[in-house]
Amino acid sequence: MAVRQVTSTMAEAQACARDLRQQLGNLSPVFVVFFATSALDSEVLGASLKREFGDVPSLGCTTAGEIGSEGLLKGSVVLMAFDAESVEAAEVRAIENVRDGASISACLDVLASGFGSARATLDPSCYFGLVVHDGLNMMEEAVMARLTELCNVPFVGGSAGDDLKFAATTVFANFRPSRDTSVLAIVKPRASYAVLKTQSFRVLDKVLEATSAQTTTRTVHAFNGRPAAEEYARALGLSVEEAVRALRKHPVGIVMSDGQPFVRGIQQVRGSDMVFYCQIQQRDRVHILEATDIVAQTRQDLASSIATLGRCSAIINFHCIERTLELEAQGQTKAYGQLFKDVPTIGFSTYGESYIGHINQTSTMVLLG
């Protein structure tokens, strides 16, 4: 089985594409995943990779930082190539209109037909899905809800970044760049796989109910019948000004029956409103969370998942930019990168993560056996 991860820091897109292909040597990929700095021209990069790799199915996007086996990176392109011994087949397609549920359904139908199946009959023990979204069009919740409704295959992924410029993000389907859409891949690996969702928070006994919320802008106006920012601060025993300085340390989460949160990161306090990085719906009950050690928790969760899987030949890591910023603030970027030094790893710092729904301050990973 051959899975190979390569990295290029070439400053010109054509040279970068050539460098990546040359590093793979005589490996013949049947599926490619890549994540690229937004500093490169996406049109030129896509065309150059297409020229180097031909008709190989591929999924990619721009980033807010890249991840390789060498650790957390910036200004690079990371690429993972899978040969026929590691992946039996892969199908990749961009959704034509993410605002139309029928378009999402049609995209899934085309992907499933590539395996000679209907989407409803794809066995989730034999297939997994990857998804990358435009990181700025705020359509992740709608896409993920539709995917979960229509298909049993788990889709794991993240939202494209643009190095914190928040101007334009790009996704790639079969090396073709596009915006304002999501790209889906369905993959049939030769060996088993596992999905890991890991976040580093303690769930506090402080519950907020959204009593006035606007999902289209991801804004909560009121918690527990009181102005949102004031109630959030009151629950923490802080002033609003103090609470604003603690937003990354104290996001909120919808807590599942197993006690694990699906995190909703807080973008900002705007007056008495709170703006989040993903939706909180009217009547949602969320717990305030408290940050713990990202490196220690990720190490523990990785070890547990790999032990259950039995072996790990590759990791695809969709890692929240908020986690990257926290690792930088704590001086832990090198320690985090060391977690992946022994396994071919590819990933990027995202504008949100995807697994079942749209979440924040999390890493969602696919581990291949």
C-alpha positions in Angstrom: 0.0 0.0 0.0 1.4 3.4 -1.0 0.1 6.7 0.4 2.5 9.5 0.0 2.4 13.1 1.3 4.5 15.8 -0.3 4.9 19.6 0.3 6.1 22.4 -1.9 6.9 26.0 -0.9 7.6 27.2 -4.4 6.3 30.7 -4.8 5.0 30.2 -8.4 2.0 28.0 -9.1 3.4 26.1 -12.1 6.7 25.4 -10.4 4.8 24.3 -7.3 2.8 21.8 -9.3 5.9 20.4 -11.0 7.7 20.1 -7.7 4.8 18.2 -6.1 4.6 15.7 -9.0 8.3 15.2 -9.1 8.5 14.4 -5.4 6.0 11.6 -6.0 8.4 9.8 -8.3 6.9 6.8 -10.0 3.8 6.6 -7.8 0.7 6.3 -9.9 -2.1 8.0 -8.0 -5.8 7.1 -8.3 -6.9 9.9 -5.9 -5.3 13.1 -4.8 -6.1 15.5 -2.0 -4.3 18.9 -1.7 -4.6 22.1 0.3 -3.0 25.3 -0.9 -2.0 28.7 0.4 -4.2 31.5 -1.0 -1.1 33.4 -2.0 -0.9 31.3 -5.2 -3.1 32.0 -8.2 -5.8 29.4 -7.9 -6.6 29.3 -11.6 -3.0 28.8 -12.5 -2.4 26.3 -9.7 -5.5 24.2 -10.8 -4.5 24.2 -14.4 -0.9 23.3 -13.6 -1.9 20.4 -11.3 -4.2 19.2 -14.0 -1.4 19.2 -16.5 0.9 17.3 -14.1 -1.7 14.7 -12.9 -4.2 14.4 -15.7 -7.6 13.0 -15.0 -6.9 11.7 -11.5 -9.9 12.5 -9.2 -8.9 15.2 -6.8 -10.3 17.4 -4.1 -8.7 20.5 -2.7 -9.1 24.0 -1.4 -7.3 27.2 -0.2 -6.4 27.5 3.5 -5.6 29.5 6.5 -2.4 27.5 6.9 -1.4 23.9 6.0 -0.6 20.7 7.9 1.8 18.0 6.8 3.7 15.3 8.6 6.3 18.0 9.2 3.8 20.0 11.3 1.9 23.3 10.9 2.9 25.2 7.8 2.2 28.5 6.1 2.6 29.6 2.5 2.8 26.0 1.1 0.9 23.4 -0.8 0.5 20.0 0.8 -0.6 17.1 -1.3 -1.5 13.5 -0.6 -1.5 10.9 -3.3 -3.2 7.5 -3.0 -2.3 4.6 -5.3 -4.5 1.7 -6.3 -3.4 -0.5 -3.4 -4.7 2.1 -0.9 -7.8 3.4 -2.6 -9.9 1.2 -4.9 -11.8 4.1 -6.4 -12.8 7.8 -5.7 -15.4 10.1 -7.3 -15.3 13.9 -7.0 -17.8 16.5 -8.0 -18.7 20.1 -7.2 -22.3 20.9 -6.2 -23.7 23.0 -9.0 -25.9 25.1 -6.7 -25.4 24.8 -3.0 -28.6 26.8 -2.3 -30.7 24.1 -4.0 -31.3 20.9 -2.2 -32.1 19.1 -5.5 -28.6 20.0 -6.7 -27.0 18.4 -3.7 -29.1 15.3 -4.3 -28.1 15.2 -7.9 -24.4 15.5 -7.1 -24.7 12.6 -4.7 -26.5 10.5 -7.3 -23.7 11.1 -9.8 -21.0 10.2 -7.3 -22.8 7.0 -6.3 -23.4 6.0 -9.9 -19.6 6.1 -10.4 -19.5 3.0 -8.0 -22.5 1.4 -9.8 -24.7 2.1 -6.8 -27.6 4.3 -5.6 -26.6 6.8 -2.8 -29.0 5.0 -0.3 -27.2 1.7 -0.8 -23.6 2.8 -0.3 -22.3 0.9 2.7 -20.7 3.4 5.3 -18.3 0.7 6.4 -16.9 0.5 2.9 -17.0 4.2 1.8 -16.3 7.6 3.4 -17.0 11.1 2.1 -14.8 14.2 2.1 -16.3 17.7 1.7 -14.7 21.2 1.3 -16.9 24.3 1.4 -16.4 27.9 0.3 -15.4 29.3 3.6 -17.3 32.6 3.2 -20.8 31.8 1.8 -22.2 30.5 5.1 -23.9 27.5 3.4 -22.2 24.8 5.4 -25.2 24.0 7.7 -27.5 23.6 4.7 -25.1 21.4 2.8 -24.3 19.2 5.7 -27.9 18.8 6.8 -28.8 17.6 3.3 -25.9 15.2 3.0 -26.8 13.6 6.4 -30.4 13.3 5.3 -29.7 11.8 1.9 -26.7 9.5 2.4 -25.4 7.0 5.1 -21.8 7.6 4.1 -20.2 10.0 6.7 -18.8 13.2 5.2 -15.9 14.8 6.9 -14.2 18.0 5.9 -13.9 21.7 6.4 -14.4 25.2 5.1 -11.7 26.7 2.8 -9.6 29.6 4.1 -7.8 32.6 2.6 -5.0 33.2 5.2 -7.3 35.3 7.4 -8.0 37.9 4.7 -11.7 36.9 4.6 -12.0 38.1 1.0 -12.3 35.0 -1.2 -11.8 31.3 -0.7 -11.5 28.6 -3.4 -12.4 24.9 -3.6 -11.2 22.5 -6.3 -13.0 19.6 -7.9 -10.7 17.5 -10.1 -8.2 20.4 -10.1 -10.9 22.9 -11.3 -11.2 25.9 -9.0 -14.5 27.4 -8.1 -16.2 29.6 -5.5 -19.5 29.8 -3.7 -19.9 26.0 -3.7 -18.9 22.8 -2.0 -17.0 19.9 -3.4 -17.8 16.3 -2.5 -15.7 13.2 -2.8 -16.8 9.6 -2.1 -13.8 7.3 -1.5 -13.7 3.5 -1.4 -10.5 2.6 0.6 -8.9 -0.8 0.4 -8.6 -1.1 4.2 -10.8 0.1 7.0 -11.0 3.7 8.2 -12.1 5.7 11.2 -13.5 9.2 11.7 -12.1 11.2 14.7 -13.7 14.4 16.0 -11.6 15.9 18.7 -12.0 19.1 20.6 -10.3 20.3 23.8 -12.9 21.7 26.1 -14.5 20.9 29.5 -18.3 21.2 29.5 -19.4 23.6 32.3 -22.7 23.4 34.1 -23.8 26.7 32.6 -26.6 26.3 30.2 -27.9 29.0 27.8 -31.1 28.8 25.8 -31.3 30.8 22.6 -34.6 32.7 23.0 -34.0 35.0 20.0 -31.7 34.0 17.2 -31.2 34.7 13.5 -29.6 31.7 11.7 -28.9 33.4 8.4 -26.4 35.8 10.1 -25.5 33.3 12.9 -26.5 35.8 15.4 -28.0 35.3 18.9 -29.9 38.3 20.2 -31.0 36.8 23.5 -30.1 33.9 25.8 -32.5 32.9 28.6 -34.7 35.9 27.7 -31.9 38.4 28.4 -29.6 40.3 26.0 -27.2 37.6 24.7 -23.8 39.1 25.7 -25.0 40.2 29.1 -26.4 36.7 29.9 -23.3 35.0 28.6 -21.1 37.2 30.8 -23.4 36.8 33.8 -23.1 33.0 33.5 -19.3 33.3 33.6 -19.3 35.7 36.5 -17.6 38.3 34.3 -18.4 41.8 33.0 -19.2 41.9 29.3 -15.8 43.5 28.7 -14.0 40.7 30.5 -16.1 38.1 28.7 -15.2 39.5 25.3 -11.5 38.8 26.1 -12.4 35.2 26.9 -14.4 34.2 23.8 -11.9 31.7 22.5 -11.4 30.1 25.9 -15.2 29.9 26.5 -17.1 29.0 23.3 -20.4 27.2 23.6 -21.5 23.7 22.5 -24.5 21.6 21.9 -23.8 18.6 24.1 -24.7 15.1 22.9 -26.0 12.2 24.9 -22.4 10.9 25.3 -21.4 14.2 26.9 -19.3 15.4 24.0 -19.9 18.9 22.6 -20.4 20.1 19.0 -18.7 23.4 19.4 -20.0 26.8 18.3 -17.2 29.3 18.2 -17.9 32.9 19.0 -16.8 35.4 16.4 -17.6 38.6 18.2 -19.9 40.5 20.5 -21.8 43.2 18.6 -23.6 45.5 21.0 -25.6 43.1 23.1 -25.7 40.5 20.3 -23.4 37.6 19.9 -22.2 36.5 16.4 -21.1 32.9 16.0 -19.0 31.0 13.4 -21.9 28.6 12.9 -25.6 28.6 13.5 -27.4 28.4 16.8 -31.1 28.0 16.3 -34.0 29.3 18.3 -34.6 27.2 21.4 -31.2 25.5 21.1 -29.7 24.8 24.5 -26.0 25.2 24.7 -23.4 24.7 27.4 -20.6 27.2 28.0 -17.2 25.4 27.5 -13.8 25.9 29.1 -10.6 25.3 27.1 -8.2 22.6 28.0 -4.9 21.5 26.5 -5.2 20.9 22.7 -2.0 18.9 22.4 -2.7 16.6 25.3 -6.3 15.9 24.2 -5.4 15.4 20.6 -2.6 13.0 21.5 -5.0 11.0 23.7 -7.8 10.9 21.1 -5.4 10.0 18.3 -3.9 7.1 20.2 -7.3 5.8 21.1 -8.5 5.9 17.5 -5.4 4.3 16.1 -5.5 1.5 18.7 -9.1 0.8 17.7 -8.3 0.9 14.0 -5.3 -1.4 14.5 -2.9 0.5 12.2 -2.9 3.9 10.5 -1.4 4.5 7.1 -2.6 8.1 6.6 -4.4 11.0 8.3 -6.5 13.8 6.7 -6.9 16.5 9.2 -9.4 19.4 9.0 -8.2 21.6 11.9 -9.9 24.9 13.0 -8.0 28.1 12.5 -9.1 29.0 16.1 -7.1 26.0 17.3 -4.1 27.1 15.3 -4.3 30.6 16.8 -4.5 29.1 20.3 -1.6 26.8 19.7 0.5 29.8 18.5 -0.6 31.8 21.5 0.5 29.0 23.8 3.7 28.2 22.0 2.5 24.7 21.2 2.6 24.6 17.4 5.8 22.4 17.3 4.3 20.0 19.9 1.1 19.7 17.9 3.0 19.0 14.7 5.0 16.3 16.4 1.8 14.3 16.9 1.8 13.5 13.1 5.5 12.9 12.4 5.2 9.1 12.2 2.1 9.0 9.9 1.7 10.5 6.4 -0.6 13.5 7.2 -2.3 16.2 5.2 -4.5 18.9 6.5 -5.3 22.6 6.8 -6.5 25.3 9.1 -10.1 25.7 8.3 -12.9 28.3 8.6 -15.0 25.6 10.2 -15.2 21.8 10.3 -17.7 19.4 9.0 -18.9 16.2 10.5 -22.6 15.5 10.8 -23.0 19.2 10.9 -20.9 22.4 10.8 -18.8 23.0 13.9 -15.8 25.1 15.2 -12.7 24.9 17.3 -12.5 21.2 16.5 -10.4 18.8 14.4 -12.3 16.4 12.2 -10.0 13.7 10.8 -10.2 10.6 8.6 -7.7 7.9 9.6 -7.0 5.2 7.1 -6.0 1.7 8.3 
